[in-house]
Amino acid sequence: MILNLFKENGSRQYDISGGVTQDSVLGSLLWNFVYDDLLRQSLAAKVKLVAHADDVAMVIVAKQLQEMNLAFGITFG
């Protein structure tokens, strides 16, 4: 689930239709291969990546939507 406090309804849920099945033999290897570059990125001061098990969350703390978009753009632009 993605929570964006700048949205009127507060959150939006997306269904995941693909990916590696839970507990697959290759799951850990594929996760390391795919996410290694992401987790090594230089991040803007207000951007944090939180990784646990086979999940990754990106957290951007901002008071205004423009500030959030700027931090995202600096990091991943």
C-alpha positions as CSV (number, residue, x, y, z in Angstrom):
1,M,0.0,0.0,0.0
2,I,1.2,3.5,-0.8
3,L,0.4,6.3,1.6
4,N,0.5,9.8,0.2
5,L,-0.8,12.4,2.7
6,F,-1.1,14.9,-0.2
7,K,-3.9,12.9,-1.7
8,E,-7.5,13.7,-0.7
9,N,-8.3,10.1,0.2
10,G,-5.0,9.6,2.0
11,S,-3.9,6.4,0.4
12,R,-4.2,4.3,-2.8
13,Q,-3.8,0.5,-3.0
14,Y,-2.3,-1.3,-5.9
15,D,-2.6,-5.0,-6.7
16,I,0.7,-6.7,-7.6
17,S,0.2,-9.1,-10.5
18,G,3.7,-10.4,-11.0
19,G,6.9,-11.1,-9.2
20,V,8.8,-13.9,-7.5
21,T,6.7,-16.3,-5.5
22,Q,7.2,-16.3,-1.7
23,D,9.7,-18.8,-0.5
24,S,11.0,-19.6,-3.9
25,V,14.5,-21.1,-4.2
26,L,15.7,-18.2,-6.3
27,G,13.9,-15.5,-4.4
28,S,16.8,-14.3,-2.2
29,L,19.2,-14.3,-5.1
30,L,16.9,-12.4,-7.4
31,W,16.1,-9.9,-4.7
32,N,19.8,-9.3,-4.1
33,F,20.5,-8.9,-7.8
34,V,17.6,-6.5,-8.5
35,Y,17.7,-4.4,-5.4
36,D,21.5,-4.1,-4.8
37,D,21.8,-1.1,-7.1
38,L,18.7,0.6,-5.6
39,L,20.0,0.2,-2.1
40,R,23.4,1.6,-3.0
41,Q,22.0,4.8,-4.5
42,S,23.0,8.2,-3.0
43,L,19.8,9.6,-1.6
44,A,18.6,13.1,-1.0
45,A,18.6,14.1,2.7
46,K,14.9,13.6,3.1
47,V,14.8,10.2,1.3
48,K,15.2,7.0,3.1
49,L,15.0,3.4,1.8
50,V,13.9,0.8,4.3
51,A,14.5,-2.9,3.4
52,H,13.4,-5.9,5.3
53,A,13.2,-9.5,4.2
54,D,11.9,-9.2,0.6
55,D,10.3,-5.8,0.9
56,V,11.5,-2.2,0.2
57,A,9.8,1.0,1.2
58,M,10.8,4.5,0.2
59,V,10.0,7.2,2.8
60,I,10.2,10.9,1.9
61,V,9.4,13.4,4.7
62,A,8.2,16.7,3.3
63,K,5.7,19.5,4.2
64,Q,4.7,20.2,0.7
65,L,4.2,18.1,-2.4
66,Q,6.8,20.2,-4.4
67,E,9.4,19.5,-1.7
68,M,8.6,15.7,-2.0
69,N,8.9,15.7,-5.8
70,L,12.2,17.7,-5.6
71,A,13.7,15.2,-3.2
72,F,12.5,12.3,-5.4
73,G,13.8,13.9,-8.5
74,I,17.3,14.6,-7.0
75,T,17.5,11.0,-5.9
76,F,16.1,9.2,-8.9
77,G,16.0,11.9,-11.6
